[in-house]
Amino acid sequence: MIKQTLFLMITLFLNQTVLATGSNESLPMYGGMDRAADPELSKQDYLFIAGATKTFGTREHASTGYVDSGFDFFLEKKYDRAMVRFNEAWLLDPDNPYVYLGFGSVLKSKQQYCEAMKMFDYASSKGLDEPRFLADHALTINQCAVFDQANASASHGTMANSLYEQAVLTPNPKHRAYVYQSWARSALLNRNIERAGNMVKEAQKLGANIDPTLLDDISNAANQL
């Protein structure tokens, strides 16, 4: 019901005001451009923020609404439109950690793992510490290290394991099972087949339905030893 109300508010607002449009809309934080230096963009942003704040009551509430809209587009695999919404949410509240989760999610879907990792770092620095996010952050760190070795660091493995160790402390068994499956994927990326198998067993103890692709990948990797 809350999400539906936010959707209606966004729709109403979009029909009433000028959007904060411009170049670099498909890049996180507009690619770092100084929008204040462009008089037209600066004016658009001012009108957008003022209108959104009036519609939602506060900039923070407006940012939350735009993040939700962004994830709706993300789930539909409309990544550029999702990025537009996340950028608008960022304009409204640059301290909203879910904005950076949105940026990172889009980049990760495009297999830009190191760029996604940086956005997840921002989300973490803004206070996001939900266990599923911590697991996704850890997996992304490992993906960056494996698939973009030019940006790999010896500390990546330590960072990822630290996030997993924090995430697995959750008392929620479904979230803990999610963490173990993610940890198994990371172990597999690092060619630690035994550890991957052990993590799957931990997830199974919690009643998780293991992704068949993950089981196949572990089996194929084991057969290649």
C-alpha positions as CSV (number, residue, x, y, z in Angstrom):
1,M,0.0,0.0,0.0
2,I,2.8,2.4,0.9
3,K,4.7,1.6,-2.3
4,Q,1.5,2.1,-4.4
5,T,1.0,5.5,-2.7
6,L,4.6,6.5,-3.5
7,F,4.1,5.4,-7.1
8,L,0.9,7.6,-7.4
9,M,2.8,10.5,-5.9
10,I,5.6,10.2,-8.4
11,T,3.2,9.9,-11.3
12,L,1.4,13.0,-10.2
13,F,4.6,14.9,-9.7
14,L,6.0,13.8,-13.1
15,N,2.9,15.2,-14.8
16,Q,3.2,18.5,-13.1
17,T,6.8,19.6,-13.2
18,V,10.0,19.6,-15.2
19,L,12.4,16.7,-14.5
20,A,16.0,17.2,-13.6
21,T,17.2,16.2,-17.1
22,G,20.5,16.6,-18.9
23,S,23.5,14.8,-20.1
24,N,25.1,11.8,-18.3
25,E,21.8,10.6,-17.0
26,S,22.8,7.0,-17.4
27,L,25.9,7.4,-15.2
28,P,25.9,7.4,-11.4
29,M,25.8,10.9,-9.9
30,Y,25.7,12.2,-13.5
31,G,29.2,11.1,-14.1
32,G,30.6,13.6,-11.6
33,M,29.6,16.6,-13.7
34,D,29.2,19.9,-12.0
35,R,25.5,20.6,-12.7
36,A,25.6,23.8,-10.8
37,A,28.0,25.2,-13.4
38,D,25.4,24.9,-16.1
39,P,22.7,27.6,-15.5
40,E,20.0,25.6,-17.3
41,L,20.7,22.4,-15.4
42,S,21.0,24.2,-12.2
43,K,17.6,25.8,-12.7
44,Q,16.0,22.4,-13.7
45,D,17.5,20.8,-10.5
46,Y,16.2,23.6,-8.3
47,L,12.7,23.3,-9.8
48,F,12.8,19.5,-9.6
49,I,13.9,19.5,-5.9
50,A,11.4,22.1,-4.9
51,G,8.5,20.3,-6.7
52,A,9.4,16.9,-5.3
53,T,9.8,18.2,-1.8
54,K,6.4,19.9,-2.0
55,T,4.8,16.7,-3.3
56,F,6.4,14.3,-0.8
57,G,6.8,16.6,2.2
58,T,10.5,16.3,2.6
59,R,13.5,15.7,0.4
60,E,14.3,12.5,2.2
61,H,10.8,11.0,1.6
62,A,11.0,12.1,-2.1
63,S,14.4,10.4,-2.4
64,T,12.9,7.2,-1.0
65,G,10.0,7.4,-3.5
66,Y,12.4,7.8,-6.5
67,V,14.6,5.0,-5.3
68,D,11.6,2.7,-5.2
69,S,10.7,3.8,-8.7
70,G,14.2,3.1,-9.8
71,F,14.1,-0.4,-8.5
72,D,10.8,-1.0,-10.3
73,F,12.6,-0.1,-13.6
74,F,15.6,-2.2,-12.5
75,L,13.5,-5.3,-12.0
76,E,12.1,-4.7,-15.5
77,K,15.7,-4.6,-16.8
78,K,15.2,-1.0,-17.9
79,Y,18.6,-0.1,-16.6
80,D,18.9,3.4,-18.1
81,R,15.5,4.5,-16.9
82,A,16.4,3.0,-13.5
83,M,19.6,5.1,-13.4
84,V,17.7,8.3,-14.2
85,R,15.5,7.7,-11.1
86,F,18.5,6.8,-8.9
87,N,20.2,10.1,-10.1
88,E,17.1,12.0,-9.2
89,A,17.0,10.4,-5.8
90,W,20.6,11.3,-5.4
91,L,19.8,15.0,-6.2
92,L,17.2,14.9,-3.5
93,D,19.2,13.2,-0.8
94,P,22.9,12.3,-1.5
95,D,23.0,10.7,2.0
96,N,20.4,8.0,1.1
97,P,22.4,4.7,1.1
98,Y,19.8,3.1,-1.1
99,V,20.7,5.5,-3.9
100,Y,24.1,3.9,-4.0
101,L,22.7,0.4,-3.8
102,G,20.7,1.3,-6.9
103,F,23.7,2.6,-8.7
104,G,25.7,-0.5,-7.8
105,S,22.9,-2.8,-8.8
106,V,22.7,-1.4,-12.3
107,L,26.4,-1.4,-12.8
108,K,26.6,-5.0,-11.5
109,S,23.9,-6.1,-13.9
110,K,26.1,-4.7,-16.7
111,Q,29.0,-6.7,-15.3
112,Q,30.9,-3.5,-14.3
113,Y,31.9,-5.2,-11.1
114,C,34.6,-2.8,-9.9
115,E,32.4,0.3,-10.5
116,A,29.6,-1.5,-8.7
117,M,31.9,-2.3,-5.8
118,K,32.7,1.4,-5.4
119,M,29.0,2.3,-5.2
120,F,28.4,-0.5,-2.6
121,D,31.3,1.0,-0.7
122,Y,29.4,4.3,-0.7
123,A,26.2,2.6,0.5
124,S,28.1,1.0,3.3
125,S,29.7,4.3,4.3
126,K,26.2,5.8,4.5
127,G,25.1,3.1,7.0
128,L,23.6,0.3,4.9
129,D,24.4,-2.9,6.8
130,E,21.6,-5.3,5.9
131,P,22.9,-8.9,5.7
132,R,21.8,-9.5,2.1
133,F,23.4,-6.3,1.0
134,L,26.6,-7.3,2.9
135,A,26.6,-10.6,1.0
136,D,26.1,-8.9,-2.3
137,H,28.8,-6.4,-1.5
138,A,31.2,-9.2,-0.7
139,L,30.4,-11.2,-3.8
140,T,30.9,-8.1,-5.9
141,I,34.3,-7.4,-4.4
142,N,35.4,-11.0,-5.4
143,Q,33.9,-10.5,-8.9
144,C,35.9,-7.3,-9.3
145,A,39.1,-9.1,-8.2
146,V,38.5,-12.1,-10.5
147,F,37.1,-10.4,-13.6
148,D,39.1,-7.2,-13.5
149,Q,42.5,-8.2,-12.3
150,A,44.0,-4.8,-13.2
151,N,42.0,-3.3,-10.3
152,A,42.4,-6.3,-8.0
153,S,43.9,-5.8,-4.6
154,A,45.4,-8.3,-2.2
155,S,43.0,-6.9,0.4
156,H,39.9,-7.8,-1.6
157,G,39.6,-11.3,-0.2
158,T,40.0,-10.1,3.3
159,M,37.4,-7.4,2.8
160,A,34.9,-9.8,1.3
161,N,35.4,-12.4,4.1
162,S,34.9,-9.8,6.7
163,L,31.6,-8.7,5.2
164,Y,30.4,-12.4,5.0
165,E,31.4,-12.9,8.6
166,Q,29.4,-9.9,9.6
167,A,26.4,-10.9,7.5
168,V,26.2,-14.4,8.7
169,L,25.5,-13.2,12.2
170,T,21.9,-12.3,11.3
171,P,19.4,-14.3,13.3
172,N,17.1,-14.5,10.3
173,P,17.6,-18.0,8.9
174,K,16.4,-17.1,5.3
175,H,18.9,-14.2,5.2
176,R,21.6,-16.4,6.7
177,A,20.9,-19.1,4.0
178,Y,21.2,-16.3,1.3
179,V,24.6,-15.3,2.8
180,Y,25.9,-18.9,2.7
181,Q,24.9,-19.3,-1.0
182,S,26.6,-16.0,-1.9
183,W,29.7,-17.1,0.1
184,A,29.6,-20.4,-1.9
185,R,29.7,-18.4,-5.2
186,S,32.6,-16.4,-3.9
187,A,34.5,-19.5,-2.9
188,L,33.8,-21.0,-6.3
189,L,35.2,-17.8,-8.0
190,N,38.4,-18.3,-6.0
191,R,38.6,-22.0,-7.0
192,N,38.0,-23.1,-3.4
193,I,35.7,-26.0,-4.3
194,E,35.7,-27.5,-0.8
195,R,34.7,-24.3,0.9
196,A,32.0,-23.7,-1.7
197,G,30.5,-27.1,-1.0
198,N,30.6,-26.5,2.8
199,M,28.8,-23.2,2.4
200,V,26.1,-24.9,0.4
201,K,25.7,-27.5,3.1
202,E,25.3,-24.7,5.7
203,A,22.5,-23.1,3.5
204,Q,20.8,-26.5,3.2
205,K,20.8,-27.0,7.0
206,L,18.7,-23.8,7.0
207,G,16.2,-25.3,4.6
208,A,17.3,-23.3,1.6
209,N,16.5,-24.3,-2.0
210,I,19.9,-24.2,-3.6
211,D,20.2,-22.6,-7.0
212,P,20.7,-25.5,-9.4
213,T,23.2,-23.5,-11.4
214,L,25.4,-23.1,-8.4
215,L,25.3,-26.9,-7.7
216,D,26.1,-27.6,-11.3
217,D,29.0,-25.1,-11.3
218,I,30.4,-26.7,-8.1
219,S,30.1,-30.2,-9.6
220,N,31.8,-29.2,-12.8
221,A,34.6,-27.4,-11.0
222,A,35.1,-30.5,-8.8
223,N,35.3,-32.8,-11.9
224,Q,38.0,-30.6,-13.4
225,L,40.3,-31.1,-10.4
